[in-house]
Every structure is written in C-alpha cells, then in structure tokens.
C-alpha cells in the first residue's frame, strides 16, 4: 500500500459523492502551521480527533448547560449538549451531501470556550474584561492558543471559522458551519424543554400550541420534524434554514424559552451565587497573577492580566470553581 493511499481514496470519495455546495477537504485553506499529511485521515478528520482528545473537551462534562448543579443524572451538561449538536448537524449534513467530517469537527469544538455556570459566568467575564468576553471567540482562543500548553491545536481555517461563527448572529464561511449554527439552536431549544419539564419548571401543556402544532408534541417528534424541515428547505434553496412559516414558529419557541426558562427565577435561583463566585475569583487572580498555572500566566505580558485571568476562569469546571472559591475564601476548621 502506497503512503497516503487511504487518505487519498477518502478525498476522492468526497469529490465523487458530495454536493457542489460542500466544502471539500482538498479545497481547504489549510492551517496556520502546515503539517505533513496523515496517511489515513483527511485534515478535517484530524481536526475532529484533535478536539476530541484535548483537555477542554473533557472539561465540558462538568460545565453547566442550563440548570446549575442539578440533582439528577439525566440533566444535560455542556458535553452532552455538544454531542447532541454533533448528532443533529451530522444528520443534516449527510442528508444535504455536505462534508460530514468538517461538520462534526466544528460541532465538537463550538463550545470549548464556555465558562463555568453557563451564560451566567460568561456575563460576569464580559462585564469585567475590557475587551469583552464572548464564548464563541473564547472557543477560538482555546483552539488557537490555550490548548496544548500554549501551542494551540493548529486547526484548519474552515473548522476555526465555524467555531467562531456558530452563534445566531454569526455567518460561517461554509455551509457546514451554517448547519452547526442552526443545529446548536435546534439542540438547545429541544433539550432545554426536556430538562425544564424534568425539573418541574415547565409542563408539556405550557408549550405554545402553534409551536407544538408545527413541530410535534414530544421531544423526539419535535427534533425529527425540525431536522426534516431544514433538509427539505435547504435542498431547494441557496441557504441553510427552515421554510419561512416554520422559521417563525421556531423563533417563537426560542422566545418562549427565554421568557419561561432561561430567565425563570426557579431555574436561575442559584445564579447570583455562581456569578459572585466568578467575580471574586476574577478579582483574586487579578491581584495574585502568580497563583495561576504557568500555562496561563505565560501570556500576561502579551495579552494583559484581564484577558489571561478570564482564560483561567473560563477553563474551570463548575466543581473546580466552587472548590477554588472555598479554598480561597471559606475558612476551614483548625486542627
């Protein structure tokens, strides 16, 4: 077998089977630091593997999705959210004959920059860091700079672009990146409904009737209907999305969730405490930079204290942040 034969065969398979709207790996804009090609894997598969094996990906299992420190094994975490996004995005990409490897890599990396305690932690750092803090941009910073002891993961342009542009207000350069952006919203709306019902914050009967009429009256039906709707519309139009009438109901669902779950005082009852933990940790490390690990403080001169302290705190899991807060601010019994 000649060197690279398996990789080349896969690249040719992409060219023979994928849509003209797909991003072929042979047309990639490449990496900032070129690497010798792998004999087995395409560049997008390598990116997926690099993300799967990095420390930031493993930490997602202990980061809040919506419900802070839930007492139950079945609530979503940031990791299970990421896996659900990847599954939805791969299904859509496969149906549209887009590049599934690129789609999966973007999906697995899109939330690596999320803070402990979900968007509550993000809002605190956004207020405290002069240059602002957004989790999508932090995800890019993680893969570009913070991972691998400050060397970064050196991912391809298309994966990096999809990660930083996955938010609703972003526009990815590839259709695969746009699929991930929409899949992110499909995933969190549906699994957050499921978790809210499990928590007693919502009942199925509370959901807007026009939305359940459009998408279905169960978790599985809604996801299935949304995916099929996106595929049917996107196959016939030069965009990734829903038909206009379903797009309106999807937006209504999202608005309903913000009003009834994401800003719900029961669901967010512990959020002020979590925000205090993040803020006091930030102030402590601003005054004690040397207490941070070397992998972070090596960038203080280059990027400034605020940014580096935010890097350190954003990388913390919920449990680590709480434990560190107790270590620094809660007295222990003498003995």
KESETI-182658 format. One record per residue: x, y, z of N, C-alpha, C in turn. Coordinates in steps of 0.02 Angstrom, whole numbers, padded with zeros to 5 digits, always signed. Layout:
XYZXYZXYZ ...
// end
This chain:
+00042-00060+00000+00000+00000+00000+00044+00062+00000 +00032+00106-00047+00072+00167-00052+00055+00215+00004 +00104+00256+00023+00095+00305+00077+00038+00353+00059 -00011+00360+00103-00065+00407+00092-00122+00381+00049 -00119+00318+00030-00169+00291-00016-00240+00293+00014 -00246+00278+00078-00311+00277+00110-00340+00347+00115 -00298+00395+00135-00321+00465+00138-00342+00490+00069 -00302+00476+00019-00317+00498-00049-00382+00467-00074 -00394+00404-00057-00456+00371-00077-00516+00407-00046 -00509+00427+00017-00564+00463+00050-00575+00532+00019 -00521+00566+00002-00527+00631-00031-00563+00624-00098 -00547+00572-00135-00580+00560-00200-00654+00542-00190 -00668+00506-00136-00737+00489-00121-00778+00552-00108 -00749+00600-00072-00783+00665-00062-00798+00697-00129 -00749+00700-00173-00758+00732-00238-00812+00698-00279 -00819+00632-00271-00867+00595-00312-00937+00596-00284 -00945+00607-00218-01010+00597-00187-01041+00660-00156 -01000+00709-00139-01028+00767-00103-01057+00818-00152 -01102+00858-00125-01135+00911-00164-01084+00964-00184 -01102+01002-00236-01059+01059-00256-01061+01114-00202 -01109+01110-00156-01113+01158-00102-01068+01138-00043 -01040+01079-00045-00998+01054+00009-00928+01084+00006 -00896+01086+00064-00826+01107+00068-00782+01045+00065 -00749+01035+00008-00705+00978+00000-00640+00990+00038 -00614+00938+00069-00553+00947+00107-00494+00967+00063 -00495+00946+00000-00439+00964-00045-00440+01038-00061 -00496+01072-00048-00501+01144-00059-00492+01186+00004 -00473+01153+00058-00464+01188+00121-00411+01242+00116 -00422+01295+00154-00371+01349+00158-00314+01330+00205 -00319+01271+00236-00262+01244+00273-00254+01271+00343 -00194+01259+00370-00177+01276+00439-00127+01333+00441 -00126+01369+00497-00076+01422+00506-00006+01393+00502 +00002+01334+00532+00067+01299+00530+00057+01234+00491 +00079+01230+00428+00068+01169+00388+00098+01108+00421 +00064+01051+00413+00087+00987+00441+00095+00936+00385 +00139+00887+00395+00140+00830+00348+00072+00796+00348 +00049+00776+00290-00016+00744+00284-00017+00676+00318 -00074+00659+00347-00082+00593+00379-00094+00540+00325 -00065+00481+00331-00077+00429+00281-00148+00402+00281 -00185+00410+00337-00251+00380+00344-00307+00431+00344 -00297+00487+00378-00352+00534+00392-00347+00597+00350 -00405+00623+00330-00406+00688+00298-00394+00741+00351 -00383+00803+00329-00368+00857+00376-00427+00872+00422 -00488+00865+00399-00545+00879+00442-00554+00824+00494 -00539+00762+00476-00542+00708+00525-00488+00718+00578 -00430+00741+00558-00377+00755+00607-00400+00810+00655 -00434+00862+00629-00458+00915+00672-00509+00888+00723 -00554+00846+00699-00602+00816+00745-00566+00778+00800 -00516+00739+00782-00479+00699+00831-00441+00743+00880 -00412+00797+00855-00375+00842+00900-00422+00873+00952 -00483+00891+00930-00532+00919+00977-00554+00866+01028 -00569+00806+01004-00592+00753+01049-00541+00736+01103 -00478+00742+01088-00426+00722+01135-00400+00780+01177 -00426+00840+01168-00398+00897+01206-00431+00902+01275 -00397+00936+01321-00420+00941+01390-00485+00981+01394 -00491+01033+01354-00551+01075+01357-00614+01035+01341 -00609+00987+01295-00667+00946+01278-00687+00903+01338 -00639+00874+01372-00655+00832+01430-00688+00872+01486 -00668+00934+01493-00696+00975+01548-00769+00993+01536 -00793+00988+01475-00863+01006+01461-00912+00964+01501 -00892+00904+01522-00939+00860+01558-00957+00887+01626 -00917+00935+01653-00931+00964+01718-00947+01038+01713 -00974+01059+01657-00995+01129+01648-01070+01133+01637 -01101+01183+01667-01173+01192+01664-01197+01204+01593 -01254+01173+01576-01291+01191+01516-01343+01244+01534 -01395+01226+01570-01445+01275+01593-01453+01270+01669 -01464+01209+01694-01479+01200+01765-01414+01191+01804 -01402+01236+01851-01340+01237+01888-01339+01181+01940 -01286+01139+01938-01277+01085+01986-01341+01046+01998 -01372+01019+01946-01437+00985+01955-01428+00920+01995 -01479+00904+02036-01478+00842+02073-01512+00787+02032 -01475+00758+01987-01502+00707+01943-01452+00691+01889 -01453+00629+01866-01404+00606+01817-01424+00622+01745 -01485+00644+01734-01510+00648+01666-01515+00718+01638 -01495+00769+01676-01493+00837+01650-01433+00845+01604 -01441+00888+01554-01386+00899+01507-01330+00938+01540 -01270+00923+01518-01211+00963+01533-01187+00994+01467 -01136+01034+01471-01109+01063+01409-01083+01009+01363 -01059+00953+01390-01034+00899+01348-01091+00864+01312 -01144+00845+01348-01199+00810+01314-01233+00856+01264 -01236+00922+01279-01261+00969+01229-01219+00965+01166 -01153+00966+01174-01108+00964+01116-01119+00901+01075 -01128+00845+01108-01139+00782+01072-01206+00782+01035 -01257+00813+01065-01321+00817+01031-01317+00863+00970 -01281+00918+00977-01271+00963+00919-01236+00925+00863 -01184+00887+00880-01147+00850+00830-01191+00799+00794 -01234+00765+00832-01278+00715+00802-01328+00747+00753 -01359+00802+00775-01407+00837+00731-01372+00865+00670 -01314+00896+00680-01278+00927+00624-01255+00874+00574 -01232+00817+00598-01210+00764+00552-01268+00738+00511 -01326+00730+00543-01385+00706+00506-01404+00754+00450 -01405+00818+00465-01422+00868+00415-01369+00869+00360 -01305+00870+00380-01251+00873+00331-01252+00812+00285 -01263+00753+00313-01265+00692+00272-01323+00696+00222 -01380+00720+00245-01439+00724+00201-01430+00774+00145 -01392+00827+00158-01379+00879+00107-01315+00864+00067 -01283+00808+00081-01221+00788+00048-01167+00841+00058 -01164+00867+00119-01110+00912+00139-01054+00871+00172 -01001+00905+00191-00943+00869+00219-00956+00853+00293 -00971+00790+00307-00989+00770+00374-00930+00775+00422 -00870+00763+00398-00811+00767+00441-00799+00838+00464 -00804+00885+00419-00797+00956+00437-00852+00977+00485 -00913+00956+00471-00970+00973+00514-00959+00948+00585 -00938+00885+00591-00928+00856+00658-00872+00892+00696 -00818+00909+00662-00763+00944+00695-00786+01011+00723 -00823+01049+00683-00849+01114+00706-00895+01104+00766 -00941+01056+00760-00989+01045+00814-00955+01026+00880 -00905+00982+00877-00872+00961+00938-00831+01017+00970 -00809+01065+00930-00768+01119+00957-00804+01183+00972 -00869+01187+00956-00901+01253+00957-00908+01284+01026 -00911+01244+01079-00922+01271+01147-00862+01261+01193 -00803+01250+01167-00745+01238+01210-00728+01298+01254 -00750+01357+01235-00733+01417+01273-00784+01437+01325 -00835+01395+01335-00887+01412+01384-00859+01412+01455 -00886+01458+01495-00864+01468+01564-00898+01418+01610 -00876+01413+01673-00916+01377+01722-00982+01414+01733 -01034+01378+01751-01100+01405+01766-01134+01435+01704 -01117+01411+01646-01152+01429+01585-01148+01503+01568 -01204+01530+01543-01205+01600+01521-01201+01649+01579 -01215+01626+01640-01207+01669+01698-01134+01687+01708 -01090+01637+01702-01018+01650+01708-00993+01693+01651 -01019+01681+01591-01000+01720+01532-01017+01793+01542 -01077+01807+01569-01098+01877+01577-01053+01915+01626 -01029+01880+01678-00984+01912+01726-00918+01930+01692 -00888+01883+01657-00824+01897+01624-00832+01950+01570 -00888+01950+01535-00900+02000+01484-00901+02070+01515 -00925+02075+01576-00927+02140+01611-00859+02160+01637 -00818+02112+01656-00755+02127+01689-00695+02135+01642 -00699+02104+01584-00642+02107+01537-00652+02167+01490 -00604+02214+01489-00613+02274+01448-00625+02260+01374 -00595+02207+01347-00603+02191+01276-00663+02146+01263 -00707+02136+01314-00767+02095+01311-00749+02021+01311 -00799+01981+01327-00791+01909+01329-00852+01876+01298 -00841+01838+01244-00894+01800+01212-00870+01728+01205 -00914+01681+01221-00891+01612+01224-00869+01585+01156 -00899+01610+01101-00878+01585+01035-00807+01608+01019 -00791+01671+01036-00723+01696+01024-00674+01662+01072 -00698+01647+01133-00655+01611+01179-00642+01540+01155 -00692+01509+01124-00681+01442+01096-00625+01444+01044 -00626+01496+01002-00572+01503+00952-00505+01513+00987 -00504+01553+01040-00442+01565+01077-00416+01500+01108 -00462+01459+01131-00441+01394+01160-00405+01352+01108 -00434+01346+01049-00403+01302+00999-00343+01334+00965 -00341+01400+00963-00285+01435+00931-00225+01442+00977 -00238+01449+01043-00183+01470+01087-00177+01433+01153 -00233+01419+01185-00229+01396+01254-00217+01321+01260 -00242+01282+01214-00232+01210+01218-00159+01191+01203 -00143+01129+01222-00077+01101+01209-00022+01145+01237 -00031+01165+01301+00019+01204+01337+00038+01268+01302 -00011+01301+01274+00001+01366+01242+00019+01363+01169 +00019+01305+01140+00035+01298+01069-00028+01298+01025 -00086+01283+01055-00147+01278+01016-00152+01213+00978 -00210+01202+00948-00222+01140+00911-00206+01145+00837 -00193+01206+00813-00174+01216+00743-00225+01185+00696 -00288+01207+00702-00342+01179+00661-00345+01213+00593 -00381+01183+00548-00391+01212+00481-00435+01274+00485 -00429+01317+00435-00468+01379+00433-00542+01366+00439 -00568+01316+00403-00640+01305+00399-00669+01284+00467 -00633+01244+00505-00655+01224+00571-00654+01284+00618 -00600+01322+00616-00594+01382+00658-00649+01432+00641 -00662+01442+00578-00715+01489+00557-00784+01466+00582 -00798+01401+00577-00862+01375+00600-00871+01383+00675 -00817+01373+00712-00820+01380+00785-00836+01452+00805 -00801+01500+00777-00810+01569+00799-00875+01600+00773 -00903+01571+00721-00964+01598+00691-01026+01556+00705 -01025+01516+00759-01082+01471+00771-01141+01506+00804 -01131+01565+00833-01187+01599+00865-01238+01623+00814 -01298+01639+00837-01353+01658+00793-01336+01718+00750 -01296+01764+00777-01279+01825+00740-01217+01816+00696 -01189+01756+00693-01130+01744+00651-01149+01714+00584 -01105+01720+00536-01115+01688+00470-01051+01652+00451 -01053+01586+00454-00994+01546+00438-00980+01550+00363 -00917+01538+00346-00895+01540+00276-00916+01478+00238 -00934+01425+00273-00953+01362+00240-01025+01343+00258 -01056+01304+00215-01122+01278+00231-01120+01232+00291 -01064+01196+00299-01057+01153+00357-01059+01193+00422 -01026+01251+00423-01028+01294+00481-01098+01321+00495 -01135+01335+00441-01204+01359+00450-01249+01304+00476 -01237+01243+00455-01275+01186+00482-01264+01180+00557 -01201+01186+00579-01187+01180+00650-01222+01236+00690 -01221+01297+00663-01252+01353+00697-01326+01340+00709 -01361+01317+00657-01432+01302+00664-01444+01241+00708 -01401+01191+00702-01408+01131+00743-01398+01147+00817 -01355+01194+00833-01345+01216+00902-01411+01241+00931 -01448+01282+00893-01512+01308+00917-01565+01254+00921 -01567+01209+00871-01615+01154+00874-01602+01111+00935 -01538+01097+00949-01521+01054+01006-01541+01087+01072 -01520+01150+01083-01530+01177+01150-01604+01193+01163 -01641+01214+01113-01712+01226+01124-01747+01162+01145 -01733+01107+01111-01767+01044+01125-01743+01012+01189 -01678+01009+01201-01657+00975+01262-01670+01019+01324 -01673+01084+01314-01689+01127+01372-01763+01122+01390 -01806+01112+01340-01876+01097+01355-01880+01032+01395 -01845+00982+01373-01845+00917+01406-01821+00923+01478 -01766+00959+01489-01740+00967+01556-01786+01009+01600 -01817+01060+01570-01862+01103+01608-01924+01065+01631 -01949+01020+01588-02006+00978+01608-01984+00930+01663 -01925+00901+01657-01899+00856+01708-01891+00893+01775 -01873+00956+01773-01862+00995+01834-01926+01023+01863 -01981+01017+01827-02044+01044+01852-02052+01118+01838 -02007+01147+01798-02013+01217+01779-02066+01227+01726 -02074+01178+01682-02125+01179+01629-02165+01114+01631 -02225+01118+01601-02263+01059+01584-02272+01058+01508 -02279+01000+01480-02289+00996+01407-02346+01040+01385 -02398+01046+01426-02456+01087+01408-02441+01162+01409 -02384+01182+01438-02366+01253+01439-02338+01277+01372 -02315+01231+01331-02283+01250+01268-02333+01283+01221 -02311+01333+01182-02357+01368+01137-02389+01319+01088 -02455+01322+01082-02492+01274+01040-02471+01280+00967 -02459+01341+00944-02440+01349+00873-02373+01314+00860 -02329+01313+00910-02264+01280+00902-02271+01204+00902 -02311+01178+00949-02319+01106+00951-02360+01081+00892 -02406+01122+00868-02442+01103+00807-02394+01098+00747 -02345+01143+00746-02298+01144+00690-02246+01089+00694 -02222+01075+00755-02164+01030+00763-02179+00965+00798 -02233+00960+00837-02248+00898+00871-02256+00906+00945 -02286+00857+00977-02300+00860+01049-02257+00813+01090 -02198+00798+01066-02149+00759+01106-02079+00779+01085 -02031+00765+01129-01961+00783+01116-01936+00754+01050 -01947+00689+01040-01922+00656+00980-01955+00682+00917 -02021+00692+00920-02056+00717+00860-02032+00786+00841 -02022+00828+00891-02001+00897+00876-01932+00899+00842 -01885+00862+00869-01818+00861+00838-01822+00833+00767 -01858+00778+00759-01864+00746+00694-01896+00793+00643 -01950+00826+00663-01984+00873+00618-01938+00931+00599 -01902+00957+00647-01857+01013+00633-01802+00993+00584 -01772+00935+00595-01718+00912+00551-01745+00902+00480 -01801+00867+00474-01830+00855+00407-01848+00921+00373 -01874+00968+00411-01893+01033+00382-01833+01070+00355 -01778+01069+00394-01717+01103+00372-01690+01071+00308 -01689+01005+00307-01663+00969+00248-01706+00984+00187 -01772+00980+00193-01817+00991+00136-01809+01062+00109 -01806+01111+00153-01800+01181+00130-01731+01193+00100 -01679+01168+00133-01610+01183+00112-01592+01148+00047 -01624+01091+00032-01611+01057-00031-01633+01098-00091 -01684+01140-00080-01715+01176-00136-01697+01250-00137 -01659+01273-00088-01644+01344-00083-01570+01354-00068 -01545+01412-00085-01474+01426-00077-01460+01453-00007 -01485+01418+00044-01473+01436+00113-01486+01375+00157 -01461+01379+00218-01474+01327+00268-01525+01355+00316 -01585+01325+00318-01635+01351+00364-01703+01318+00355 -01752+01348+00389-01821+01324+00386-01859+01361+00331 -01915+01332+00310-01963+01370+00270-01988+01428+00313 -02006+01485+00281-02024+01545+00320-02075+01535+00374 -02128+01495+00361-02180+01486+00412-02155+01446+00471 -02111+01398+00459-02082+01360+00514-02027+01399+00550 -01993+01441+00513-01942+01484+00545-01975+01529+00597 -02034+01554+00581-02070+01597+00629-02089+01558+00692 -02112+01496+00684-02130+01456+00742-02068+01435+00782 -02013+01423+00747-01951+01407+00781-01928+01466+00824 -01932+01526+00796-01915+01587+00833-01962+01597+00892 -02025+01580+00883-02073+01585+00938-02055+01538+00995 -02033+01477+00977-02011+01429+01027-01951+01458+01066 -01904+01487+01030-01844+01514+01062-01863+01572+01109 -01908+01616+01086-01931+01672+01128-01965+01645+01191 -02008+01594+01182-02042+01564+01239-01992+01537+01290 -01939+01505+01267-01889+01476+01313-01852+01531+01351 -01836+01586+01318-01803+01640+01353-01848+01669+01407 -01911+01676+01392-01957+01707+01439-01975+01661+01497 -01977+01596+01484-02004+01549+01534-01953+01503+01566 -01894+01496+01536-01843+01452+01564-01778+01489+01576 -01749+01519+01524-01683+01549+01531-01683+01608+01579 -01740+01641+01588-01746+01695+01636-01793+01677+01694 -01807+01613+01701-01853+01591+01753-01820+01593+01821 -01850+01625+01872-01818+01631+01937-01806+01564+01972 -01847+01513+01957-01836+01447+01987-01775+01414+01956 -01771+01414+01889-01715+01384+01855-01649+01420+01871 -01655+01485+01885-01596+01526+01895-01585+01545+01968 -01615+01507+02013-01615+01527+02084-01545+01532+02114 -01498+01493+02089-01430+01494+02117-01382+01536+02076 -01408+01570+02025-01364+01603+01977-01324+01661+02008 -01355+01699+02053-01320+01755+02084-01260+01731+02124 -01268+01674+02157-01211+01646+02194-01155+01626+02147 -01174+01595+02091-01124+01574+02042-01087+01634+02014 -01124+01687+01999-01093+01748+01972-01046+01779+02023 -01064+01775+02086-01019+01801+02138-00955+01761+02141 -00960+01695+02135-00901+01652+02134-00853+01673+02078 -00881+01682+02018-00839+01701+01960-00807+01769+01971 -00846+01817+01995-00819+01885+02004-00765+01887+02057 -00775+01853+02113-00724+01855+02166-00661+01817+02147 -00669+01763+02110-00610+01728+02084-00572+01773+02037 -00608+01809+01994-00575+01854+01947-00535+01907+01984 -00565+01939+02034-00530+01991+02071-00470+01962+02109 -00478+01903+02136-00421+01872+02172-00362+01862+02126 -00374+01831+02068-00318+01816+02024-00291+01878+01989 -00331+01930+01982-00304+01993+01958-00251+02020+02006 -00261+02008+02071-00214+02031+02121-00160+01979+02139 -00168+01919+02111-00120+01864+02127-00106+01825+02063 -00080+01858+02015-00068+01827+01949-00022+01766+01956 +00026+01770+02000+00074+01715+02007+00042+01652+02034 -00019+01657+02061-00053+01598+02087-00084+01556+02031 -00086+01583+01970-00113+01545+01914-00061+01496+01886 -00082+01443+01855-00034+01397+01823+00005+01432+01768 +00065+01407+01756+00109+01436+01706+00078+01437+01636 +00039+01387+01619+00010+01383+01552-00034+01443+01537 -00058+01478+01588-00097+01539+01578-00054+01601+01587 -00018+01606+01643+00016+01669+01658+00074+01684+01610 +00095+01635+01570+00147+01649+01520+00124+01701+01469 +00058+01712+01464+00032+01759+01414+00014+01828+01442 +00031+01840+01506+00011+01904+01537+00042+01963+01501 +00107+01962+01487+00139+02018+01454+00112+02029+01384 +00094+01976+01351+00071+01980+01282-00002+02002+01277 -00045+01976+01322-00117+01987+01315-00149+02028+01370 -00113+02041+01424-00140+02080+01479-00171+02036+01532 -00171+02062+01594-00195+02023+01650-00269+02003+01644 -00311+02051+01625-00383+02036+01623-00399+01978+01577 -00368+01979+01518-00382+01926+01470-00357+01858+01495 -00299+01857+01526-00270+01794+01548-00307+01766+01609 -00327+01810+01654-00367+01787+01712-00434+01760+01687 -00463+01793+01637-00525+01767+01608-00514+01699+01576 -00457+01690+01543-00440+01625+01514-00441+01571+01567 -00408+01585+01623-00402+01535+01676-00470+01518+01705 -00511+01569+01719-00576+01556+01749-00623+01522+01699 -00620+01542+01636-00663+01511+01585-00648+01437+01577 -00586+01417+01589-00568+01347+01582-00590+01305+01642 -00610+01337+01696-00631+01300+01756-00697+01264+01744 -00705+01206+01773-00771+01174+01777-00809+01205+01835 -00874+01191+01839-00914+01215+01895-00883+01192+01962 -00867+01128+01966-00841+01100+02028-00774+01131+02047 -00731+01141+01997-00665+01170+02011-00673+01242+02038 -00718+01280+02006-00728+01349+02028-00754+01352+02099 -00802+01309+02116-00829+01308+02184-00776+01287+02234 -00737+01236+02217-00684+01212+02262-00631+01265+02272 -00612+01299+02218-00561+01351+02222-00586+01409+02264 -00649+01426+02255-00679+01480+02294-00678+01463+02369 -00696+01402+02386-00695+01381+02456-00623+01383+02484 -00576+01361+02443-00505+01361+02465-00482+01432+02481 -00503+01479+02441-00478+01548+02447-00517+01590+02497 -00582+01577+02504-00624+01625+02542-00663+01595+02600 -00666+01529+02606-00704+01498+02660-00656+01469+02711 -00659+01491+02774-00612+01465+02825-00625+01392+02839 -00571+01356+02855-00577+01286+02873-00564+01279+02949 -00590+01226+02976-00581+01215+03048-00508+01202+03064 -00484+01230+03121-00416+01219+03142-00410+01152+03177 -00356+01117+03164-00347+01054+03199-00282+01021+03179 
// end
